[in-house]
């Protein structure tokens, strides 16, 4: 399972982009639409594979076409302390 979202992270939507603030690192991360979808699905209920499949269906693309990018985004969110590591 990926996530859950770290409880200390604060989020806000600004100009259509999701902004996340990690008070532990004092860093802000701005997510585009796709990264926001990954963030939303990283709820501790979905595996990496499920997230890839859900996004592929939503964007009407093959899962293999987005798998590497989704996995990279999950790793980056975890390294930033925004979600628990998968």
PDB file with one MODEL, atoms N, CA, C and O in Angstrom:
MODEL        1
ATOM      1  N   UNK A   1       0.835  -1.182   0.000  1.00  0.00           N
ATOM      2  CA  UNK A   1       0.000   0.000   0.000  1.00  0.00           C
ATOM      3  C   UNK A   1       0.882   1.249   0.000  1.00  0.00           C
ATOM      4  O   UNK A   1       1.954   1.279   0.605  1.00  0.00           O
ATOM      5  N   UNK A   2       0.409   2.248  -0.679  1.00  0.00           N
ATOM      6  CA  UNK A   2       1.107   3.525  -0.734  1.00  0.00           C
ATOM      7  C   UNK A   2       0.408   4.482   0.204  1.00  0.00           C
ATOM      8  O   UNK A   2      -0.819   4.588   0.208  1.00  0.00           O
ATOM      9  N   UNK A   3       1.202   5.179   1.000  1.00  0.00           N
ATOM     10  CA  UNK A   3       0.619   6.138   1.920  1.00  0.00           C
ATOM     11  C   UNK A   3       0.424   5.482   3.265  1.00  0.00           C
ATOM     12  O   UNK A   3       0.948   4.390   3.487  1.00  0.00           O
ATOM     13  N   UNK A   4      -0.269   6.068   4.125  1.00  0.00           N
ATOM     14  CA  UNK A   4      -1.137   7.214   3.884  1.00  0.00           C
ATOM     15  C   UNK A   4      -0.357   8.516   3.833  1.00  0.00           C
ATOM     16  O   UNK A   4       0.846   8.571   4.090  1.00  0.00           O
ATOM     17  N   UNK A   5      -1.089   9.550   3.493  1.00  0.00           N
ATOM     18  CA  UNK A   5      -0.522  10.889   3.495  1.00  0.00           C
ATOM     19  C   UNK A   5      -0.040  11.186   4.910  1.00  0.00           C
ATOM     20  O   UNK A   5      -0.726  10.881   5.886  1.00  0.00           O
ATOM     21  N   UNK A   6       1.122  11.773   5.012  1.00  0.00           N
ATOM     22  CA  UNK A   6       1.653  12.121   6.330  1.00  0.00           C
ATOM     23  C   UNK A   6       0.739  13.148   6.986  1.00  0.00           C
ATOM     24  O   UNK A   6       0.409  14.160   6.368  1.00  0.00           O
ATOM     25  N   UNK A   7       0.323  12.903   8.235  1.00  0.00           N
ATOM     26  CA  UNK A   7      -0.681  13.753   8.880  1.00  0.00           C
ATOM     27  C   UNK A   7      -0.212  15.179   9.159  1.00  0.00           C
ATOM     28  O   UNK A   7      -1.045  16.065   9.347  1.00  0.00           O
ATOM     29  N   UNK A   8       1.078  15.420   9.190  1.00  0.00           N
ATOM     30  CA  UNK A   8       1.572  16.766   9.485  1.00  0.00           C
ATOM     31  C   UNK A   8       1.595  17.671   8.260  1.00  0.00           C
ATOM     32  O   UNK A   8       1.830  18.873   8.390  1.00  0.00           O
ATOM     33  N   UNK A   9       1.357  17.121   7.077  1.00  0.00           N
ATOM     34  CA  UNK A   9       1.427  17.892   5.836  1.00  0.00           C
ATOM     35  C   UNK A   9       0.167  18.732   5.676  1.00  0.00           C
ATOM     36  O   UNK A   9      -0.951  18.240   5.830  1.00  0.00           O
ATOM     37  N   UNK A  10       0.367  19.989   5.370  1.00  0.00           N
ATOM     38  CA  UNK A  10      -0.737  20.914   5.129  1.00  0.00           C
ATOM     39  C   UNK A  10      -0.899  21.074   3.626  1.00  0.00           C
ATOM     40  O   UNK A  10       0.089  21.103   2.892  1.00  0.00           O
ATOM     41  N   UNK A  11      -2.138  21.176   3.168  1.00  0.00           N
ATOM     42  CA  UNK A  11      -2.362  21.322   1.736  1.00  0.00           C
ATOM     43  C   UNK A  11      -3.327  22.455   1.444  1.00  0.00           C
ATOM     44  O   UNK A  11      -4.218  22.770   2.232  1.00  0.00           O
ATOM     45  N   UNK A  12      -3.114  23.059   0.273  1.00  0.00           N
ATOM     46  CA  UNK A  12      -3.981  24.131  -0.200  1.00  0.00           C
ATOM     47  C   UNK A  12      -3.977  24.101  -1.716  1.00  0.00           C
ATOM     48  O   UNK A  12      -3.009  23.658  -2.335  1.00  0.00           O
ATOM     49  N   UNK A  13      -5.056  24.571  -2.308  1.00  0.00           N
ATOM     50  CA  UNK A  13      -5.109  24.672  -3.760  1.00  0.00           C
ATOM     51  C   UNK A  13      -4.935  26.133  -4.142  1.00  0.00           C
ATOM     52  O   UNK A  13      -5.657  27.008  -3.664  1.00  0.00           O
ATOM     53  N   UNK A  14      -3.969  26.378  -5.008  1.00  0.00           N
ATOM     54  CA  UNK A  14      -3.672  27.736  -5.448  1.00  0.00           C
ATOM     55  C   UNK A  14      -3.587  27.738  -6.964  1.00  0.00           C
ATOM     56  O   UNK A  14      -2.761  27.035  -7.546  1.00  0.00           O
ATOM     57  N   UNK A  15      -4.437  28.526  -7.602  1.00  0.00           N
ATOM     58  CA  UNK A  15      -4.456  28.619  -9.064  1.00  0.00           C
ATOM     59  C   UNK A  15      -4.554  27.262  -9.741  1.00  0.00           C
ATOM     60  O   UNK A  15      -3.918  27.034 -10.770  1.00  0.00           O
ATOM     61  N   UNK A  16      -5.347  26.355  -9.169  1.00  0.00           N
ATOM     62  CA  UNK A  16      -5.566  25.053  -9.765  1.00  0.00           C
ATOM     63  C   UNK A  16      -4.510  24.014  -9.454  1.00  0.00           C
ATOM     64  O   UNK A  16      -4.671  22.845  -9.808  1.00  0.00           O
ATOM     65  N   UNK A  17      -3.436  24.414  -8.802  1.00  0.00           N
ATOM     66  CA  UNK A  17      -2.392  23.471  -8.414  1.00  0.00           C
ATOM     67  C   UNK A  17      -2.469  23.222  -6.917  1.00  0.00           C
ATOM     68  O   UNK A  17      -2.779  24.125  -6.141  1.00  0.00           O
ATOM     69  N   UNK A  18      -2.184  21.996  -6.523  1.00  0.00           N
ATOM     70  CA  UNK A  18      -2.169  21.653  -5.107  1.00  0.00           C
ATOM     71  C   UNK A  18      -0.799  21.986  -4.546  1.00  0.00           C
ATOM     72  O   UNK A  18       0.224  21.573  -5.093  1.00  0.00           O
ATOM     73  N   UNK A  19      -0.783  22.731  -3.455  1.00  0.00           N
ATOM     74  CA  UNK A  19       0.459  23.077  -2.762  1.00  0.00           C
ATOM     75  C   UNK A  19       0.485  22.336  -1.435  1.00  0.00           C
ATOM     76  O   UNK A  19      -0.487  22.353  -0.680  1.00  0.00           O
ATOM     77  N   UNK A  20       1.609  21.686  -1.161  1.00  0.00           N
ATOM     78  CA  UNK A  20       1.776  20.926   0.072  1.00  0.00           C
ATOM     79  C   UNK A  20       2.908  21.539   0.873  1.00  0.00           C
ATOM     80  O   UNK A  20       3.966  21.860   0.332  1.00  0.00           O
ATOM     81  N   UNK A  21       2.676  21.699   2.164  1.00  0.00           N
ATOM     82  CA  UNK A  21       3.708  22.252   3.046  1.00  0.00           C
ATOM     83  C   UNK A  21       4.035  21.221   4.111  1.00  0.00           C
ATOM     84  O   UNK A  21       3.155  20.734   4.821  1.00  0.00           O
ATOM     85  N   UNK A  22       5.321  20.899   4.206  1.00  0.00           N
ATOM     86  CA  UNK A  22       5.810  19.973   5.222  1.00  0.00           C
ATOM     87  C   UNK A  22       6.496  20.807   6.296  1.00  0.00           C
ATOM     88  O   UNK A  22       7.623  21.256   6.087  1.00  0.00           O
ATOM     89  N   UNK A  23       5.849  21.027   7.444  1.00  0.00           N
ATOM     90  CA  UNK A  23       6.456  21.860   8.480  1.00  0.00           C
ATOM     91  C   UNK A  23       7.719  21.255   9.087  1.00  0.00           C
ATOM     92  O   UNK A  23       8.525  21.977   9.675  1.00  0.00           O
ATOM     93  N   UNK A  24       7.901  19.962   8.956  1.00  0.00           N
ATOM     94  CA  UNK A  24       9.104  19.325   9.495  1.00  0.00           C
ATOM     95  C   UNK A  24      10.343  19.711   8.687  1.00  0.00           C
ATOM     96  O   UNK A  24      11.436  19.846   9.238  1.00  0.00           O
ATOM     97  N   UNK A  25      10.161  19.886   7.379  1.00  0.00           N
ATOM     98  CA  UNK A  25      11.296  20.268   6.536  1.00  0.00           C
ATOM     99  C   UNK A  25      11.216  21.729   6.105  1.00  0.00           C
ATOM    100  O   UNK A  25      12.159  22.270   5.527  1.00  0.00           O
ATOM    101  N   UNK A  26      10.083  22.356   6.391  1.00  0.00           N
ATOM    102  CA  UNK A  26       9.803  23.744   6.002  1.00  0.00           C
ATOM    103  C   UNK A  26       9.882  23.931   4.487  1.00  0.00           C
ATOM    104  O   UNK A  26      10.344  24.963   4.001  1.00  0.00           O
ATOM    105  N   UNK A  27       9.425  22.922   3.753  1.00  0.00           N
ATOM    106  CA  UNK A  27       9.441  22.978   2.295  1.00  0.00           C
ATOM    107  C   UNK A  27       8.033  22.903   1.746  1.00  0.00           C
ATOM    108  O   UNK A  27       7.152  22.252   2.306  1.00  0.00           O
ATOM    109  N   UNK A  28       7.849  23.598   0.615  1.00  0.00           N
ATOM    110  CA  UNK A  28       6.588  23.579  -0.108  1.00  0.00           C
ATOM    111  C   UNK A  28       6.793  22.785  -1.391  1.00  0.00           C
ATOM    112  O   UNK A  28       7.807  22.939  -2.073  1.00  0.00           O
ATOM    113  N   UNK A  29       5.842  21.951  -1.707  1.00  0.00           N
ATOM    114  CA  UNK A  29       5.846  21.193  -2.950  1.00  0.00           C
ATOM    115  C   UNK A  29       4.575  21.533  -3.699  1.00  0.00           C
ATOM    116  O   UNK A  29       3.484  21.465  -3.133  1.00  0.00           O
ATOM    117  N   UNK A  30       4.704  21.898  -4.968  1.00  0.00           N
ATOM    118  CA  UNK A  30       3.545  22.218  -5.792  1.00  0.00           C
ATOM    119  C   UNK A  30       3.334  21.078  -6.774  1.00  0.00           C
ATOM    120  O   UNK A  30       4.244  20.700  -7.512  1.00  0.00           O
ATOM    121  N   UNK A  31       2.126  20.536  -6.772  1.00  0.00           N
ATOM    122  CA  UNK A  31       1.795  19.388  -7.608  1.00  0.00           C
ATOM    123  C   UNK A  31       0.958  19.819  -8.803  1.00  0.00           C
ATOM    124  O   UNK A  31       0.025  20.611  -8.663  1.00  0.00           O
ATOM    125  N   UNK A  32       1.293  19.296  -9.979  1.00  0.00           N
ATOM    126  CA  UNK A  32       0.431  19.516 -11.137  1.00  0.00           C
ATOM    127  C   UNK A  32      -0.773  18.588 -11.027  1.00  0.00           C
ATOM    128  O   UNK A  32      -0.924  17.884 -10.028  1.00  0.00           O
ATOM    129  N   UNK A  33      -1.621  18.583 -12.035  1.00  0.00           N
ATOM    130  CA  UNK A  33      -2.844  17.782 -11.984  1.00  0.00           C
ATOM    131  C   UNK A  33      -2.606  16.302 -11.791  1.00  0.00           C
ATOM    132  O   UNK A  33      -3.267  15.667 -10.969  1.00  0.00           O
ATOM    133  N   UNK A  34      -1.664  15.742 -12.544  1.00  0.00           N
ATOM    134  CA  UNK A  34      -1.386  14.311 -12.443  1.00  0.00           C
ATOM    135  C   UNK A  34      -0.797  13.967 -11.079  1.00  0.00           C
ATOM    136  O   UNK A  34      -1.203  12.985 -10.458  1.00  0.00           O
ATOM    137  N   UNK A  35       0.154  14.765 -10.614  1.00  0.00           N
ATOM    138  CA  UNK A  35       0.748  14.519  -9.299  1.00  0.00           C
ATOM    139  C   UNK A  35      -0.308  14.667  -8.204  1.00  0.00           C
ATOM    140  O   UNK A  35      -0.258  13.958  -7.199  1.00  0.00           O
ATOM    141  N   UNK A  36      -1.252  15.571  -8.387  1.00  0.00           N
ATOM    142  CA  UNK A  36      -2.342  15.719  -7.420  1.00  0.00           C
ATOM    143  C   UNK A  36      -3.202  14.462  -7.374  1.00  0.00           C
ATOM    144  O   UNK A  36      -3.649  14.042  -6.306  1.00  0.00           O
ATOM    145  N   UNK A  37      -3.430  13.866  -8.542  1.00  0.00           N
ATOM    146  CA  UNK A  37      -4.193  12.617  -8.577  1.00  0.00           C
ATOM    147  C   UNK A  37      -3.456  11.504  -7.847  1.00  0.00           C
ATOM    148  O   UNK A  37      -4.065  10.721  -7.117  1.00  0.00           O
ATOM    149  N   UNK A  38      -2.152  11.436  -8.043  1.00  0.00           N
ATOM    150  CA  UNK A  38      -1.345  10.433  -7.335  1.00  0.00           C
ATOM    151  C   UNK A  38      -1.421  10.686  -5.832  1.00  0.00           C
ATOM    152  O   UNK A  38      -1.610   9.748  -5.058  1.00  0.00           O
ATOM    153  N   UNK A  39      -1.276  11.934  -5.415  1.00  0.00           N
ATOM    154  CA  UNK A  39      -1.368  12.324  -4.003  1.00  0.00           C
ATOM    155  C   UNK A  39      -2.702  11.884  -3.408  1.00  0.00           C
ATOM    156  O   UNK A  39      -2.749  11.343  -2.303  1.00  0.00           O
ATOM    157  N   UNK A  40      -3.785  12.120  -4.149  1.00  0.00           N
ATOM    158  CA  UNK A  40      -5.123  11.770  -3.679  1.00  0.00           C
ATOM    159  C   UNK A  40      -5.267  10.253  -3.511  1.00  0.00           C
ATOM    160  O   UNK A  40      -5.924   9.785  -2.581  1.00  0.00           O
ATOM    161  N   UNK A  41      -4.648   9.494  -4.414  1.00  0.00           N
ATOM    162  CA  UNK A  41      -4.764   8.033  -4.366  1.00  0.00           C
ATOM    163  C   UNK A  41      -3.799   7.390  -3.377  1.00  0.00           C
ATOM    164  O   UNK A  41      -3.952   6.214  -3.047  1.00  0.00           O
ATOM    165  N   UNK A  42      -2.819   8.131  -2.903  1.00  0.00           N
ATOM    166  CA  UNK A  42      -1.853   7.604  -1.931  1.00  0.00           C
ATOM    167  C   UNK A  42      -2.464   7.698  -0.535  1.00  0.00           C
ATOM    168  O   UNK A  42      -1.998   8.455   0.316  1.00  0.00           O
ATOM    169  N   UNK A  43      -3.498   6.926  -0.328  1.00  0.00           N
ATOM    170  CA  UNK A  43      -4.305   7.030   0.885  1.00  0.00           C
ATOM    171  C   UNK A  43      -4.120   5.863   1.844  1.00  0.00           C
ATOM    172  O   UNK A  43      -4.833   5.749   2.842  1.00  0.00           O
ATOM    173  N   UNK A  44      -3.159   4.999   1.537  1.00  0.00           N
ATOM    174  CA  UNK A  44      -2.956   3.826   2.371  1.00  0.00           C
ATOM    175  C   UNK A  44      -3.878   2.677   2.019  1.00  0.00           C
ATOM    176  O   UNK A  44      -3.798   1.606   2.621  1.00  0.00           O
ATOM    177  N   UNK A  45      -4.749   2.891   1.052  1.00  0.00           N
ATOM    178  CA  UNK A  45      -5.701   1.867   0.629  1.00  0.00           C
ATOM    179  C   UNK A  45      -5.338   1.261  -0.726  1.00  0.00           C
ATOM    180  O   UNK A  45      -5.841   0.195  -1.081  1.00  0.00           O
ATOM    181  N   UNK A  46      -4.459   1.940  -1.495  1.00  0.00           N
ATOM    182  CA  UNK A  46      -4.118   1.494  -2.838  1.00  0.00           C
ATOM    183  C   UNK A  46      -2.647   1.088  -2.925  1.00  0.00           C
ATOM    184  O   UNK A  46      -1.784   1.683  -2.280  1.00  0.00           O
ATOM    185  N   UNK A  47      -2.384   0.074  -3.726  1.00  0.00           N
ATOM    186  CA  UNK A  47      -1.007  -0.304  -4.028  1.00  0.00           C
ATOM    187  C   UNK A  47      -0.516   0.570  -5.186  1.00  0.00           C
ATOM    188  O   UNK A  47      -1.302   1.265  -5.829  1.00  0.00           O
ATOM    189  N   UNK A  48       0.774   0.523  -5.437  1.00  0.00           N
ATOM    190  CA  UNK A  48       1.337   1.261  -6.574  1.00  0.00           C
ATOM    191  C   UNK A  48       0.662   0.784  -7.859  1.00  0.00           C
ATOM    192  O   UNK A  48       0.296   1.598  -8.707  1.00  0.00           O
ATOM    193  N   UNK A  49       0.500  -0.506  -8.004  1.00  0.00           N
ATOM    194  CA  UNK A  49      -0.112  -1.067  -9.205  1.00  0.00           C
ATOM    195  C   UNK A  49      -1.547  -0.588  -9.376  1.00  0.00           C
ATOM    196  O   UNK A  49      -1.971  -0.289 -10.492  1.00  0.00           O
ATOM    197  N   UNK A  50      -2.292  -0.513  -8.287  1.00  0.00           N
ATOM    198  CA  UNK A  50      -3.671  -0.031  -8.361  1.00  0.00           C
ATOM    199  C   UNK A  50      -3.710   1.437  -8.768  1.00  0.00           C
ATOM    200  O   UNK A  50      -4.559   1.839  -9.564  1.00  0.00           O
ATOM    201  N   UNK A  51      -2.804   2.230  -8.233  1.00  0.00           N
ATOM    202  CA  UNK A  51      -2.749   3.651  -8.595  1.00  0.00           C
ATOM    203  C   UNK A  51      -2.456   3.785 -10.081  1.00  0.00           C
ATOM    204  O   UNK A  51      -3.097   4.577 -10.772  1.00  0.00           O
ATOM    205  N   UNK A  52      -1.494   3.020 -10.576  1.00  0.00           N
ATOM    206  CA  UNK A  52      -1.168   3.056 -12.004  1.00  0.00           C
ATOM    207  C   UNK A  52      -2.392   2.671 -12.827  1.00  0.00           C
ATOM    208  O   UNK A  52      -2.721   3.352 -13.799  1.00  0.00           O
ATOM    209  N   UNK A  53      -3.063   1.599 -12.456  1.00  0.00           N
ATOM    210  CA  UNK A  53      -4.232   1.138 -13.210  1.00  0.00           C
ATOM    211  C   UNK A  53      -5.360   2.162 -13.188  1.00  0.00           C
ATOM    212  O   UNK A  53      -5.998   2.402 -14.213  1.00  0.00           O
ATOM    213  N   UNK A  54      -5.610   2.763 -12.038  1.00  0.00           N
ATOM    214  CA  UNK A  54      -6.675   3.770 -11.939  1.00  0.00           C
ATOM    215  C   UNK A  54      -6.359   4.997 -12.793  1.00  0.00           C
ATOM    216  O   UNK A  54      -7.236   5.524 -13.476  1.00  0.00           O
ATOM    217  N   UNK A  55      -5.119   5.443 -12.752  1.00  0.00           N
ATOM    218  CA  UNK A  55      -4.740   6.603 -13.564  1.00  0.00           C
ATOM    219  C   UNK A  55      -4.766   6.272 -15.048  1.00  0.00           C
ATOM    220  O   UNK A  55      -5.202   7.093 -15.854  1.00  0.00           O
ATOM    221  N   UNK A  56      -4.309   5.087 -15.419  1.00  0.00           N
ATOM    222  CA  UNK A  56      -4.334   4.687 -16.824  1.00  0.00           C
ATOM    223  C   UNK A  56      -5.768   4.675 -17.352  1.00  0.00           C
ATOM    224  O   UNK A  56      -6.028   5.142 -18.461  1.00  0.00           O
ATOM    225  N   UNK A  57      -6.681   4.150 -16.568  1.00  0.00           N
ATOM    226  CA  UNK A  57      -8.082   4.135 -16.977  1.00  0.00           C
ATOM    227  C   UNK A  57      -8.636   5.555 -17.068  1.00  0.00           C
ATOM    228  O   UNK A  57      -9.363   5.883 -18.005  1.00  0.00           O
ATOM    229  N   UNK A  58      -8.296   6.386 -16.105  1.00  0.00           N
ATOM    230  CA  UNK A  58      -8.785   7.764 -16.080  1.00  0.00           C
ATOM    231  C   UNK A  58      -8.276   8.577 -17.264  1.00  0.00           C
ATOM    232  O   UNK A  58      -9.021   9.353 -17.863  1.00  0.00           O
ATOM    233  N   UNK A  59      -7.001   8.392 -17.595  1.00  0.00           N
ATOM    234  CA  UNK A  59      -6.382   9.148 -18.688  1.00  0.00           C
ATOM    235  C   UNK A  59      -6.468   8.421 -20.027  1.00  0.00           C
ATOM    236  O   UNK A  59      -6.002   8.929 -21.046  1.00  0.00           O
ATOM    237  N   UNK A  60      -7.063   7.237 -20.021  1.00  0.00           N
ATOM    238  CA  UNK A  60      -7.254   6.431 -21.222  1.00  0.00           C
ATOM    239  C   UNK A  60      -5.937   6.163 -21.949  1.00  0.00           C
ATOM    240  O   UNK A  60      -5.807   6.398 -23.150  1.00  0.00           O
ATOM    241  N   UNK A  61      -4.960   5.662 -21.180  1.00  0.00           N
ATOM    242  CA  UNK A  61      -3.660   5.266 -21.722  1.00  0.00           C
ATOM    243  C   UNK A  61      -3.320   3.881 -21.188  1.00  0.00           C
ATOM    244  O   UNK A  61      -3.945   3.395 -20.245  1.00  0.00           O
ATOM    245  N   UNK A  62      -2.337   3.263 -21.795  1.00  0.00           N
ATOM    246  CA  UNK A  62      -1.865   1.973 -21.310  1.00  0.00           C
ATOM    247  C   UNK A  62      -1.115   2.163 -19.994  1.00  0.00           C
ATOM    248  O   UNK A  62      -0.364   3.126 -19.836  1.00  0.00           O
ATOM    249  N   UNK A  63      -1.318   1.254 -19.063  1.00  0.00           N
ATOM    250  CA  UNK A  63      -0.641   1.325 -17.767  1.00  0.00           C
ATOM    251  C   UNK A  63       0.874   1.343 -17.942  1.00  0.00           C
ATOM    252  O   UNK A  63       1.578   2.042 -17.213  1.00  0.00           O
ATOM    253  N   UNK A  64       1.369   0.582 -18.898  1.00  0.00           N
ATOM    254  CA  UNK A  64       2.818   0.515 -19.118  1.00  0.00           C
ATOM    255  C   UNK A  64       3.394   1.859 -19.564  1.00  0.00           C
ATOM    256  O   UNK A  64       4.579   2.126 -19.367  1.00  0.00           O
ATOM    257  N   UNK A  65       2.555   2.700 -20.164  1.00  0.00           N
ATOM    258  CA  UNK A  65       3.023   3.998 -20.649  1.00  0.00           C
ATOM    259  C   UNK A  65       3.249   4.995 -19.519  1.00  0.00           C
ATOM    260  O   UNK A  65       4.010   5.951 -19.674  1.00  0.00           O
ATOM    261  N   UNK A  66       2.590   4.775 -18.380  1.00  0.00           N
ATOM    262  CA  UNK A  66       2.716   5.737 -17.273  1.00  0.00           C
ATOM    263  C   UNK A  66       3.351   5.154 -16.023  1.00  0.00           C
ATOM    264  O   UNK A  66       3.635   5.889 -15.077  1.00  0.00           O
ATOM    265  N   UNK A  67       3.575   3.865 -16.001  1.00  0.00           N
ATOM    266  CA  UNK A  67       4.043   3.188 -14.789  1.00  0.00           C
ATOM    267  C   UNK A  67       5.313   3.812 -14.220  1.00  0.00           C
ATOM    268  O   UNK A  67       5.378   4.087 -13.023  1.00  0.00           O
ATOM    269  N   UNK A  68       6.307   4.035 -15.047  1.00  0.00           N
ATOM    270  CA  UNK A  68       7.581   4.567 -14.556  1.00  0.00           C
ATOM    271  C   UNK A  68       7.412   5.975 -13.976  1.00  0.00           C
ATOM    272  O   UNK A  68       7.995   6.294 -12.941  1.00  0.00           O
ATOM    273  N   UNK A  69       6.621   6.809 -14.637  1.00  0.00           N
ATOM    274  CA  UNK A  69       6.402   8.169 -14.139  1.00  0.00           C
ATOM    275  C   UNK A  69       5.639   8.169 -12.819  1.00  0.00           C
ATOM    276  O   UNK A  69       5.957   8.943 -11.917  1.00  0.00           O
ATOM    277  N   UNK A  70       4.637   7.308 -12.703  1.00  0.00           N
ATOM    278  CA  UNK A  70       3.866   7.221 -11.465  1.00  0.00           C
ATOM    279  C   UNK A  70       4.754   6.725 -10.326  1.00  0.00           C
ATOM    280  O   UNK A  70       4.719   7.271  -9.223  1.00  0.00           O
ATOM    281  N   UNK A  71       5.542   5.700 -10.593  1.00  0.00           N
ATOM    282  CA  UNK A  71       6.445   5.177  -9.569  1.00  0.00           C
ATOM    283  C   UNK A  71       7.444   6.242  -9.133  1.00  0.00           C
ATOM    284  O   UNK A  71       7.733   6.360  -7.942  1.00  0.00           O
ATOM    285  N   UNK A  72       7.972   7.011 -10.066  1.00  0.00           N
ATOM    286  CA  UNK A  72       8.916   8.085  -9.730  1.00  0.00           C
ATOM    287  C   UNK A  72       8.249   9.156  -8.874  1.00  0.00           C
ATOM    288  O   UNK A  72       8.837   9.645  -7.910  1.00  0.00           O
ATOM    289  N   UNK A  73       7.030   9.512  -9.228  1.00  0.00           N
ATOM    290  CA  UNK A  73       6.307  10.525  -8.455  1.00  0.00           C
ATOM    291  C   UNK A  73       6.057  10.041  -7.029  1.00  0.00           C
ATOM    292  O   UNK A  73       6.172  10.821  -6.084  1.00  0.00           O
ATOM    293  N   UNK A  74       5.719   8.777  -6.869  1.00  0.00           N
ATOM    294  CA  UNK A  74       5.483   8.223  -5.535  1.00  0.00           C
ATOM    295  C   UNK A  74       6.771   8.257  -4.716  1.00  0.00           C
ATOM    296  O   UNK A  74       6.751   8.615  -3.538  1.00  0.00           O
ATOM    297  N   UNK A  75       7.869   7.892  -5.328  1.00  0.00           N
ATOM    298  CA  UNK A  75       9.162   7.938  -4.639  1.00  0.00           C
ATOM    299  C   UNK A  75       9.480   9.371  -4.216  1.00  0.00           C
ATOM    300  O   UNK A  75       9.918   9.600  -3.089  1.00  0.00           O
ATOM    301  N   UNK A  76       9.264  10.332  -5.106  1.00  0.00           N
ATOM    302  CA  UNK A  76       9.544  11.736  -4.779  1.00  0.00           C
ATOM    303  C   UNK A  76       8.661  12.230  -3.639  1.00  0.00           C
ATOM    304  O   UNK A  76       9.139  12.945  -2.758  1.00  0.00           O
ATOM    305  N   UNK A  77       7.388  11.862  -3.641  1.00  0.00           N
ATOM    306  CA  UNK A  77       6.494  12.263  -2.548  1.00  0.00           C
ATOM    307  C   UNK A  77       6.955  11.646  -1.233  1.00  0.00           C
ATOM    308  O   UNK A  77       6.917  12.302  -0.192  1.00  0.00           O
ATOM    309  N   UNK A  78       7.384  10.407  -1.275  1.00  0.00           N
ATOM    310  CA  UNK A  78       7.865   9.746  -0.056  1.00  0.00           C
ATOM    311  C   UNK A  78       9.165  10.383   0.423  1.00  0.00           C
ATOM    312  O   UNK A  78       9.330  10.609   1.622  1.00  0.00           O
ATOM    313  N   UNK A  79      10.087  10.677  -0.485  1.00  0.00           N
ATOM    314  CA  UNK A  79      11.364  11.287  -0.098  1.00  0.00           C
ATOM    315  C   UNK A  79      11.165  12.680   0.482  1.00  0.00           C
ATOM    316  O   UNK A  79      11.949  13.124   1.321  1.00  0.00           O
ATOM    317  N   UNK A  80      10.122  13.368   0.039  1.00  0.00           N
ATOM    318  CA  UNK A  80       9.820  14.697   0.568  1.00  0.00           C
ATOM    319  C   UNK A  80       9.077  14.628   1.900  1.00  0.00           C
ATOM    320  O   UNK A  80       8.774  15.662   2.494  1.00  0.00           O
ATOM    321  N   UNK A  81       8.782  13.411   2.372  1.00  0.00           N
ATOM    322  CA  UNK A  81       8.083  13.252   3.645  1.00  0.00           C
ATOM    323  C   UNK A  81       6.601  13.560   3.556  1.00  0.00           C
ATOM    324  O   UNK A  81       5.961  13.847   4.567  1.00  0.00           O
ATOM    325  N   UNK A  82       6.046  13.501   2.340  1.00  0.00           N
ATOM    326  CA  UNK A  82       4.643  13.852   2.143  1.00  0.00           C
ATOM    327  C   UNK A  82       3.720  12.646   2.232  1.00  0.00           C
ATOM    328  O   UNK A  82       2.540  12.783   2.554  1.00  0.00           O
ATOM    329  N   UNK A  83       4.255  11.465   1.945  1.00  0.00           N
ATOM    330  CA  UNK A  83       3.514  10.215   2.141  1.00  0.00           C
ATOM    331  C   UNK A  83       4.471   9.216   2.781  1.00  0.00           C
ATOM    332  O   UNK A  83       5.692   9.365   2.714  1.00  0.00           O
ATOM    333  N   UNK A  84       3.894   8.209   3.393  1.00  0.00           N
ATOM    334  CA  UNK A  84       4.713   7.133   3.920  1.00  0.00           C
ATOM    335  C   UNK A  84       5.234   6.320   2.746  1.00  0.00           C
ATOM    336  O   UNK A  84       4.540   6.166   1.741  1.00  0.00           O
ATOM    337  N   UNK A  85       6.436   5.807   2.862  1.00  0.00           N
ATOM    338  CA  UNK A  85       7.066   5.045   1.783  1.00  0.00           C
ATOM    339  C   UNK A  85       6.264   3.801   1.469  1.00  0.00           C
ATOM    340  O   UNK A  85       5.724   3.152   2.364  1.00  0.00           O
ATOM    341  N   UNK A  86       6.192   3.471   0.172  1.00  0.00           N
ATOM    342  CA  UNK A  86       5.469   2.248  -0.211  1.00  0.00           C
ATOM    343  C   UNK A  86       6.251   1.014   0.182  1.00  0.00           C
ATOM    344  O   UNK A  86       5.799  -0.106  -0.060  1.00  0.00           O
TER     345      UNK A  86
ENDMDL
END
